[in-house]
Amino acid sequence: MTATATSAKAGTGQSTTGRRELANAIRALSMDAVQKANSGHPGAPMGMADIAEVLWNDFLKHSPANPKWVDRDRFVLSNGHGSMLIYSLLHLTGYDLSMDEIKKFRQLHSKTPGHPEYGYAPGVETTTGPLGQGITNAVGMAIAEKVLAGQFNRDGHHIVDHYTYVFLGDGCLMEGISHEACSLAGTLGLGKLIAFYDDNGISIDGHVEGWFSDDTPKRFEAYGWHVVREVDGHNPDAIAKAIREAKSVNDKPSMICCKTVIGYGAPNLCGSHDCHGAPLGADEIKATRENLGWNHEPFVIPKEIYAGWDAKSKGAAAEKHWNDKFAAYKTAHPELAAEFERRMKGELPKDWAAKAAEFIKGVDGKAETIASRKASQNALNGFGPVLPEFLGGSADLAGSNLTIWKGSKGVSNTVSDGNYVYYGVREFGMSAIMNGIALHGGFIPYGATFLMFSEYARNALRMAALMKVPSIFVYTHDSIGLGEDGPTHQPVEQTATLRMIPNMSVWRACDAVESAVSWKAAIERKQGPSCLIFSRQNLPHQKRTPEQIAAISRGGYVLSEAEGGKPQAVIIATGSEVALAMEAQKLLAAKGKKVRVVSMPSTDVFDAQDAAYRESVLPKGVKRVAVEAGVTDGWYKYVGLDGKIIGINRFGESAPAGLLFKEFGFTGENVAKAVEEIL
């Protein structure tokens, strides 16, 4: 294969040979960085370089000097293993990503890790690598653009008007999450979402015909996408024509199917899986340089190539144009403009703290015995009017999760100013879409399913925690207490394993007051996601002083003190089991046993408190019993090896909830017995 130019760049006066030189800069940087690191994936960047060159130089609206400009186009590299593609683009176009960082590809503490990571290199919109999640994040970004435009644009003032572009490969399309996300994108008519399919026919194991024979264009047409077929991914004219066609379709997302050669330019390895995930090697790199006519040393980019890529002045002009538009908008609609600025900064309303405190006080005053899932809906009704940035949803369980509140308005292909997404049965897709919404900005996304089905979404939860984005994952039907649906629907290990995800904050509330506080904590958390876990069954209201209500936000607190304030033992409980702990305390008090009850709705928040506070709640030398309707291992750090844990280390059964709790030992009597055994 050679790199012979075959056509000219329409309308610019720049020849295809000139364009190919610009694209070859990507190829050179990619193969050199992978070779220096002695690991990586050169094939995809080399194969997609021509597509990237046309998109970034002729169509992408971005500002290297201000990577967070709110109306920029979003670019997502869903096939994140080809990370040197985006690093090359960011470096060449003028972002703050130096050649030294390119040379440190895949090295400790560099801005150029093996897969693109949000928060490292400026211009990286999301962390990609787990295939399929990038395109799904992009669907979230496109939903955010659509809804934000619907809520803020006015006649003559279109301040939200940008595209989301995605590169993806065979691996992304094989992952089931791409079906979940792309099906929904078509249904919602996300006309400003444009994806480029790198159809090179290669995955890690070789030619994909043996395991991926889908008719991708037909598949996406069935989803309701506009599809541009059989585009020569190495022909700039064909690529540009396809993008213009895609942008002309406003009511459907577009898929541009690009035929490419993986490792384009490598004379002996191109078109083979041998260049997918390994360095080309010194000899092949030398031969590639000769084949491409790239007569420059490793990591050397000529000035004229930099000049051809430099997007700083064009980006500054685009940003200035938008700033002028926003100034006019601000004059015409000052209140909307102020609200837009607040939301895009991620700031809560000025009256948030006062309104939230007032609502929680009112919840305490009602003293209701209700399921915490209902308490969660009440919290949405209380907080929703204060938070127009709420963008909620449920994976086809709204009537069970109770995620719809009085102000909910569904988003659809014809309704863009809503605040609620009907995600359908797409738990994984929903969760990764929420991450994309959070990354886009302007919203607080929440989405719900049964706690059991957090399993389907687990990798998206992990990515939310890794990226430190404030997605709120709502999980109801939190234990064997959901009853007759049986062990397939009864979570046992899920709460414990969610707590094990670094940077994930997990709340399991014991009543309506704790439910409201957990929502407040999740809304206010800006450096990571939260899981809010709620019950199907009714939970009794617990009496508290104002000081105790304030202490809920510390994750664990003394709910009921032992007589005289000097406990012989401490019972730690969460969720529905707090009521059992309170019952056990009364039974033990009748026998002269002095027991403290600690409610611990959030172990991670409690663990983050200072040592003095933790000691005041769980004093050293006092025996402890933990009670939670789930697996037990995580509680040993609180009770020690000489304490006891009442939990469940097996799967449940199909029966009414009350019978199940008795069957598995979740009774006040059994909790009291465990305390007596350790005293």
C-alpha positions in Angstrom: 0.0 0.0 0.0 1.2 3.5 -0.8 0.1 6.9 0.4 -0.4 8.3 -3.1 -2.8 11.3 -3.2 -5.9 10.7 -5.3 -7.9 13.9 -5.0 -7.9 17.5 -3.9 -9.4 19.3 -0.9 -12.5 21.0 -2.2 -12.9 24.7 -1.6 -9.6 25.4 0.2 -7.0 25.3 -2.4 -5.0 22.8 -0.4 -4.1 19.6 -2.2 -4.9 16.2 -0.9 -1.1 15.7 -0.6 -1.0 18.6 1.8 -3.9 17.1 3.7 -2.2 13.8 3.7 0.9 15.4 5.2 -1.2 16.8 8.0 -2.7 13.4 8.6 0.7 11.8 8.5 1.8 13.9 11.5 -0.8 11.9 13.5 0.6 8.7 12.1 4.1 9.6 12.9 3.4 10.7 16.4 1.3 7.7 17.1 3.8 5.1 15.9 6.7 6.9 17.6 5.0 7.3 20.9 3.9 3.6 21.0 7.4 2.5 20.0 9.0 4.6 22.8 6.5 3.3 25.3 7.0 -0.2 24.0 3.2 -0.7 24.3 0.0 0.7 22.8 -2.2 0.7 19.8 -0.8 2.3 16.6 -3.3 0.8 14.1 -6.4 2.8 14.9 -4.8 6.3 14.9 -3.0 5.5 11.7 -6.1 4.2 10.1 -8.4 7.1 11.3 -5.9 9.9 10.8 -7.5 11.2 7.5 -11.0 11.2 9.0 -9.7 13.1 12.0 -7.8 15.6 9.9 -10.9 16.6 7.9 -13.2 16.7 11.0 -10.8 18.7 13.2 -9.6 21.2 10.6 -12.8 21.8 8.7 -15.8 21.1 11.0 -15.0 20.8 14.7 -15.9 23.9 16.6 -13.4 24.2 19.5 -11.0 26.6 21.2 -7.6 25.1 22.3 -7.1 28.1 24.6 -10.4 27.4 26.4 -11.1 23.7 26.4 -14.2 24.2 28.6 -15.9 26.7 26.4 -19.5 25.8 26.9 -20.7 25.8 23.3 -17.8 23.8 21.9 -18.4 20.7 19.9 -17.7 17.5 21.9 -15.3 15.0 20.4 -15.3 11.4 21.9 -12.8 8.7 21.0 -14.9 5.7 21.9 -12.3 3.3 20.7 -10.1 4.7 23.4 -7.2 2.2 22.9 -6.3 4.4 19.9 -5.5 7.2 22.4 -2.5 8.5 20.5 -5.0 9.8 17.9 -6.6 12.3 20.3 -3.3 13.1 22.0 -1.8 13.9 18.6 -4.8 16.0 17.7 -4.7 18.0 20.9 -1.0 18.6 20.6 -1.1 19.6 17.0 -4.1 22.0 17.2 -2.6 23.9 20.1 -4.0 22.6 23.4 -1.7 22.6 26.4 -0.3 19.2 25.7 3.4 19.4 25.1 5.7 17.2 23.1 7.3 16.1 26.3 3.9 14.7 27.4 3.6 12.9 24.0 7.0 11.4 24.7 5.7 10.3 28.1 2.9 8.3 26.6 1.7 5.6 29.0 4.2 6.6 31.6 3.6 7.3 35.3 1.9 10.7 36.1 1.8 11.8 32.4 -1.1 13.5 30.8 -1.1 10.9 28.2 -2.1 7.6 29.8 -2.8 4.4 27.8 -6.5 5.3 27.4 -7.8 8.8 27.4 -8.7 9.9 30.9 -10.9 12.8 31.8 -9.1 15.4 33.9 -5.6 14.7 32.5 -5.1 16.2 29.1 -7.1 19.3 28.4 -9.6 18.6 25.6 -10.3 15.0 26.6 -14.1 15.0 27.1 -14.5 11.6 28.8 -12.5 8.5 29.9 -12.8 5.8 27.3 -11.3 2.4 26.9 -14.1 0.0 28.1 -15.6 -0.3 24.6 -19.0 1.0 23.9 -19.1 3.5 26.8 -17.6 6.3 24.7 -20.5 6.3 22.2 -22.9 6.0 25.1 -21.3 9.0 26.9 -21.7 10.8 23.6 -25.4 10.0 23.5 -25.6 11.6 27.0 -23.8 14.7 25.8 -26.1 14.9 22.8 -29.2 14.6 25.1 -27.7 17.3 27.3 -27.2 19.6 24.2 -30.8 18.9 23.0 -32.4 19.6 26.4 -30.2 22.6 27.3 -31.1 24.1 23.9 -34.8 23.4 24.5 -34.6 25.1 27.9 -32.6 28.1 27.1 -32.7 29.0 23.3 -35.1 31.6 22.3 -36.2 33.0 18.9 -33.2 34.8 17.5 -30.9 33.6 20.3 -29.4 30.2 19.9 -26.8 30.1 22.5 -26.7 26.3 22.7 -25.8 25.0 19.3 -23.1 22.4 19.1 -22.4 18.9 17.8 -21.2 15.7 19.4 -18.8 13.7 17.2 -17.7 10.2 18.0 -15.1 7.8 16.6 -15.9 4.1 17.2 -14.8 0.8 15.9 -15.9 -2.8 15.6 -15.4 -3.5 19.3 -17.7 -0.7 20.4 -20.4 -2.0 18.1 -20.0 -5.6 19.4 -20.5 -4.5 23.0 -24.2 -4.7 24.0 -24.2 -1.2 25.5 -23.8 0.3 22.0 -27.2 -1.2 21.2 -28.8 0.2 24.3 -27.5 3.7 23.7 -27.8 3.9 19.9 -31.4 2.6 20.0 -32.4 5.3 22.4 -30.5 8.0 20.4 -32.5 7.1 17.3 -35.7 7.2 19.3 -35.0 10.6 20.7 -33.9 12.0 17.3 -30.6 13.3 18.4 -29.8 15.2 15.2 -26.6 16.7 16.5 -24.9 13.4 17.2 -22.6 12.2 14.4 -20.6 9.0 14.7 -17.8 7.7 12.5 -17.5 3.9 12.2 -13.9 2.9 11.6 -14.8 -0.1 9.4 -11.4 -1.7 9.1 -12.5 -5.3 9.6 -9.9 -6.0 12.3 -10.1 -6.7 16.0 -7.5 -8.2 18.4 -8.1 -11.8 17.3 -7.9 -10.9 13.6 -10.4 -10.4 10.8 -13.8 -9.9 12.3 -15.9 -11.9 9.7 -15.8 -15.0 12.0 -17.4 -13.2 14.9 -18.9 -10.0 13.7 -20.9 -10.2 10.5 -23.6 -7.7 11.3 -24.9 -5.4 8.5 -24.1 -2.2 10.5 -25.7 0.2 8.1 -29.0 -1.7 8.3 -28.7 -2.0 12.0 -28.4 1.8 12.5 -31.1 2.5 9.9 -33.4 0.2 12.0 -32.5 2.3 15.1 -33.8 5.4 13.2 -30.3 6.8 12.3 -29.3 8.5 9.1 -26.6 6.4 7.6 -23.9 7.4 5.1 -22.5 4.1 3.6 -19.2 3.1 2.1 -17.2 6.2 2.7 -13.6 6.0 1.7 -11.9 6.8 5.0 -8.7 7.9 3.3 -10.4 10.3 0.8 -10.7 13.8 2.3 -13.4 14.8 -0.3 -15.5 11.8 0.5 -15.2 12.4 4.2 -16.1 16.0 4.0 -19.1 15.3 1.8 -20.3 12.7 4.3 -20.0 15.1 7.2 -21.9 17.8 5.3 -24.6 15.3 4.5 -24.8 14.2 8.1 -25.1 17.8 9.3 -27.9 18.5 6.9 -30.1 15.9 8.7 -31.5 17.6 11.8 -34.0 15.0 13.1 -31.8 11.9 13.3 -28.4 11.0 14.6 -26.0 10.1 11.8 -23.6 7.2 11.3 -20.8 7.7 8.8 -19.4 4.2 7.8 -15.8 4.7 6.8 -13.8 2.0 5.1 -10.3 2.3 6.4 -7.1 0.3 6.5 -5.8 -0.3 10.0 -2.2 0.9 10.3 -2.4 2.9 7.1 1.0 3.6 5.8 2.8 0.6 7.4 3.8 -1.4 4.3 4.1 -4.8 5.9 1.6 -4.7 8.8 -1.3 -2.5 7.6 -4.6 -4.3 7.3 -3.6 -6.8 9.9 -4.3 -7.3 13.6 -0.5 -7.3 14.0 -0.6 -3.5 14.1 -3.6 -3.3 16.4 -2.1 -3.5 19.8 1.7 -3.6 19.6 4.5 -1.3 18.5 5.3 -1.5 14.8 9.0 -2.1 15.5 12.0 -0.1 14.4 12.3 -1.7 10.9 8.6 -1.2 10.1 8.6 2.3 11.4 11.5 3.1 9.1 9.7 1.5 6.2 6.5 3.5 7.1 8.4 6.8 7.0 9.7 6.0 3.6 6.3 4.8 2.4 4.5 8.0 3.6 7.3 10.3 2.6 7.7 11.5 6.2 11.3 12.5 6.3 11.5 13.7 9.9 13.0 12.3 13.0 10.8 10.8 15.7 8.8 13.5 17.5 9.8 16.2 15.1 7.0 18.1 13.5 7.9 20.8 10.9 6.7 24.3 11.4 4.6 24.3 8.3 2.7 21.2 9.6 2.1 22.9 13.0 0.8 25.9 11.1 -1.5 23.7 9.1 -3.0 22.3 12.2 -3.0 25.3 14.5 -6.6 26.0 15.6 -6.0 28.7 18.2 -6.9 31.7 16.1 -9.9 30.0 14.5 -11.0 28.8 17.9 -10.7 32.2 19.5 -12.8 33.7 16.7 -15.5 31.1 17.1 -15.5 31.7 20.9 -15.7 35.5 20.4 -18.6 35.1 18.0 -20.4 33.1 20.6 -19.6 35.6 23.3 -21.1 38.3 21.2 -24.2 36.1 20.7 -24.4 35.5 24.5 -24.1 39.2 25.2 -27.1 39.9 23.0 -29.0 37.1 24.7 -28.1 38.5 28.1 -29.6 41.8 27.1 -32.7 40.3 25.8 -33.1 37.6 28.5 -31.1 38.6 31.6 -32.7 36.1 34.0 -32.3 33.2 31.6 -28.7 34.2 31.0 -27.9 34.3 34.7 -29.5 30.9 35.2 -27.5 29.5 32.2 -24.3 30.8 33.6 -25.0 29.4 37.1 -25.9 26.0 35.7 -22.9 25.7 33.4 -20.6 26.6 36.4 -22.2 23.8 38.3 -23.3 26.1 41.1 -26.4 25.4 43.2 -29.1 28.0 43.5 -28.4 30.7 46.2 -31.4 29.6 48.2 -30.6 25.9 48.0 -29.2 25.5 51.5 -32.1 27.3 53.1 -34.8 25.5 51.1 -33.1 22.0 51.6 -32.9 22.6 55.4 -36.6 23.7 55.5 -37.7 20.6 53.6 -35.7 18.2 55.8 -37.2 19.9 58.9 -40.7 19.4 57.4 -40.0 15.7 56.7 -39.0 15.2 60.3 -42.1 17.0 61.5 -44.4 14.6 59.5 -42.9 11.6 61.2 -44.2 9.3 58.4 -43.8 5.5 58.3 -43.3 5.0 54.5 -41.0 3.1 52.2 -37.8 4.9 51.6 -38.4 4.8 47.8 -41.5 6.9 48.5 -39.5 9.1 50.8 -37.1 9.5 47.8 -39.9 10.6 45.6 -41.0 13.1 48.3 -37.5 14.4 48.3 -37.6 14.9 44.5 -40.9 16.8 44.9 -39.3 18.9 47.6 -36.0 19.6 45.9 -37.1 19.5 42.3 -38.7 23.0 42.2 -35.4 24.5 43.5 -33.3 22.6 41.0 -34.2 23.1 37.3 -31.0 21.3 36.5 -32.5 18.0 37.5 -32.5 15.6 34.5 -33.9 12.3 35.8 -35.0 9.0 34.5 -35.5 5.3 35.2 -34.8 2.1 33.3 -38.5 1.3 32.7 -39.3 1.2 36.4 -40.6 4.6 37.1 -43.7 3.3 38.9 -41.5 1.1 41.2 -38.5 3.4 41.6 -40.8 6.4 42.1 -38.4 8.7 40.1 -41.1 10.9 38.5 -42.0 14.0 40.5 -44.7 16.6 40.1 -42.6 18.7 37.8 -41.3 15.9 35.6 -41.6 16.4 31.8 -40.5 13.7 29.4 -37.9 14.3 26.8 -38.7 12.8 23.3 -37.9 13.3 19.7 -40.4 16.2 19.6 -39.9 17.5 23.2 -36.6 19.1 23.9 -37.3 21.2 27.0 -38.1 18.3 29.4 -36.3 17.1 32.4 -37.0 13.4 32.5 -35.7 10.6 30.2 -37.6 7.3 29.8 -34.5 5.1 29.4 -36.4 1.9 28.7 -34.9 -1.4 29.9 -31.3 -0.2 29.5 -29.6 -0.1 32.9 -26.0 0.0 31.6 -26.9 2.4 28.8 -28.8 4.7 31.2 -25.8 4.9 33.6 -23.2 5.7 31.0 -25.6 8.2 29.3 -25.9 9.9 32.7 -22.2 10.1 32.9 -22.2 11.9 29.5 -24.9 14.3 30.7 -22.8 15.1 33.8 -19.7 15.6 31.7 -21.5 17.9 29.3 -22.5 20.2 32.2 -25.7 22.1 33.0 -27.5 19.2 34.7 -27.6 17.0 37.7 -28.5 13.6 36.2 -30.2 10.9 38.2 -31.4 7.5 37.0 -32.9 4.5 38.7 -33.4 0.8 38.7 -33.7 -2.0 41.2 -30.6 -2.4 43.3 -30.1 -6.0 41.9 -29.7 -4.6 38.4 -26.8 -2.3 39.4 -24.9 -5.4 38.2 -25.8 -4.7 34.6 -24.5 -1.1 35.0 -21.4 -1.8 37.1 -18.7 -0.7 34.7 -20.5 2.7 34.1 -20.6 3.2 37.8 -16.9 2.5 38.0 -16.2 5.0 35.2 -18.3 7.6 37.0 -16.2 7.1 40.1 -12.9 7.1 38.1 -13.9 10.4 36.3 -15.2 11.9 39.5 -18.5 13.0 37.9 -21.5 13.7 40.0 -24.0 11.2 38.6 -26.7 10.1 41.1 -27.6 6.4 40.8 -30.9 5.6 42.5 -31.5 2.0 43.6 -34.7 0.7 45.1 -35.9 -2.7 46.3 -32.8 -2.9 48.4 -32.8 -6.4 50.1 -34.7 -9.7 50.6 -37.4 -7.3 51.9 -38.7 -7.0 48.3 -40.2 -10.4 48.9 -42.0 -12.6 46.5 -39.9 -11.8 43.4 -37.3 -14.1 44.9 -33.5 -14.4 44.8 -33.1 -13.2 41.2 -34.4 -9.8 42.3 -33.2 -9.8 45.9 -29.8 -8.0 46.3 -27.4 -9.6 48.8 -23.9 -8.6 47.8 -24.7 -5.4 45.8 -24.6 -2.8 48.6 -21.3 -4.1 49.9 -19.7 -4.2 46.5 -20.9 -0.7 45.6 -19.1 0.5 48.7 -15.9 -1.1 47.5 -15.8 1.2 44.4 -13.2 3.9 45.1 -14.7 7.4 45.2 -18.3 6.1 45.2 -20.5 7.5 47.9 -23.2 5.0 49.0 -26.2 5.9 51.2 -28.7 3.4 52.6 -31.4 5.4 54.5 -33.4 4.1 57.5 -36.4 6.4 57.1 -37.8 9.5 55.4 -35.4 11.9 57.1 -32.3 10.0 56.2 -33.6 9.6 52.7 -33.9 13.4 52.3 -30.5 14.0 53.8 -28.9 11.4 51.4 -30.5 13.2 48.4 -29.1 16.5 49.7 -25.6 15.0 50.1 -25.7 13.5 46.6 -26.8 16.8 45.1 -24.1 18.7 46.8 -21.3 16.3 46.0 -19.3 17.6 43.1 -16.2 15.3 43.1 -17.9 12.0 42.4 -21.0 9.9 42.0 -23.4 8.7 44.6 -25.6 5.6 45.0 -28.9 6.1 46.9 -30.4 2.9 48.1 -34.0 2.7 49.1 -36.5 0.1 50.3 -39.7 -1.3 48.9 -41.2 -1.9 52.4 -42.3 0.7 54.8 -39.8 2.0 57.4 -40.8 3.6 60.7 -39.8 7.2 61.4 -37.0 7.5 64.0 -37.1 10.3 66.5 -34.1 12.7 66.5 -33.0 16.0 68.0 -31.9 18.8 65.6 -28.3 17.9 66.4 -28.9 14.3 65.4 -30.5 15.4 62.1 -27.4 17.5 61.4 -25.2 14.5 62.2 -26.8 12.3 59.6 -24.7 14.1 57.0 -21.6 12.7 58.7 -22.5 9.2 57.5 -22.9 7.6 61.0 -24.2 9.0 64.3 -25.7 8.0 67.6 -29.4 7.5 67.0 -30.3 6.2 70.4 -28.0 6.4 73.4 -27.6 3.9 76.1 -29.1 4.7 79.5 -26.5 6.9 81.3 -24.5 7.4 78.1 -22.0 4.6 78.8 -22.9 1.7 76.6 -21.8 -1.8 77.2 -22.3 -2.6 73.5 -23.1 -0.8 70.3 -25.5 -1.9 67.6 -24.6 -0.5 64.1 -27.3 -0.8 61.5 -28.4 0.6 58.1 -31.7 0.9 56.2 -34.6 -1.2 57.4 -32.4 -3.0 59.9 -32.2 0.2 62.1 -35.7 -0.5 63.3 -34.6 -3.9 64.4 -31.7 -2.4 66.3 -34.0 0.0 68.1 -36.3 -2.9 69.0 -33.3 -4.9 70.3 -32.2 -2.0 72.4 -35.5 -2.0 74.2 -35.4 -5.7 74.8 -31.9 -5.4 76.2 -32.8 -2.4 78.4 -35.5 -4.5 80.0 -32.8 -6.9 81.0 -30.5 -4.1 82.4 -28.2 -4.1 79.3 -27.0 -0.7 78.2 -26.8 -0.5 74.5 -26.2 2.3 72.0 -27.7 2.3 68.5 -25.7 3.8 65.7 -27.3 4.5 62.4 -24.7 4.4 59.6 -26.4 5.3 56.3 -23.1 6.0 54.6 -19.9 4.1 55.6 -17.7 6.1 53.2 -18.8 9.4 54.6 -18.4 8.2 58.1 -14.9 6.9 57.4 -14.0 10.4 56.1 -14.7 12.0 59.5 -12.0 12.9 61.9 -10.8 10.3 64.4 -12.3 12.2 67.3 -15.8 12.1 65.8 -15.5 8.4 64.8 -14.4 7.6 68.4 -17.3 9.5 69.8 -19.7 7.3 67.8 -17.9 4.0 68.1 -15.9 4.2 71.3 -12.9 1.9 71.5 -13.2 -1.1 73.8 -16.9 -1.4 73.5 -18.3 -4.6 71.9 -20.2 -4.1 68.7 -22.9 -5.9 66.6 -23.6 -4.9 63.0 -27.0 -5.6 61.3 -27.6 -5.3 57.6 -29.6 -7.5 55.2 -26.6 -8.3 53.0 -23.2 -10.0 52.9 -21.2 -9.6 56.1 -17.5 -9.2 55.2 -17.5 -5.4 55.0 -18.7 -4.9 58.6 -15.7 -6.6 60.3 -13.8 -3.3 60.1 -16.4 -1.9 62.5 -17.1 -4.7 64.8 -13.7 -6.5 64.9 -13.2 -10.2 65.1 -14.7 -10.3 68.6 -18.0 -8.6 67.4 -20.9 -10.1 65.6 -22.6 -9.5 62.3 -26.2 -10.3 61.5 -26.3 -10.5 57.7 -27.0 -12.9 54.9 -24.2 -14.8 53.1 -26.5 -16.8 50.8 -29.2 -16.0 48.2 -32.7 -15.4 49.3 -36.0 -17.1 48.8 -39.4 -16.2 47.2 -41.8 -15.4 50.0 -43.5 -12.3 51.7 -40.9 -10.0 53.2 -42.0 -10.5 56.8 -41.5 -14.2 56.5 -38.1 -13.8 54.9 -36.8 -11.5 57.6 -37.8 -14.0 60.2 -36.4 -16.9 58.2 -33.0 -15.3 57.9 -32.7 -14.0 61.5 -33.6 -10.4 61.0 -35.6 -9.9 64.1 -35.2 -7.7 67.2 -35.0 -10.8 69.3 -32.1 -12.2 67.3 -30.2 -8.9 67.3 -30.6 -8.8 71.1 -29.4 -12.4 71.4 -26.3 -11.5 69.4 -25.5 -8.6 71.8 -25.9 -10.8 74.8 -23.6 -13.4 73.3 -20.7 -10.9 73.1 -21.2 -9.3 76.5 
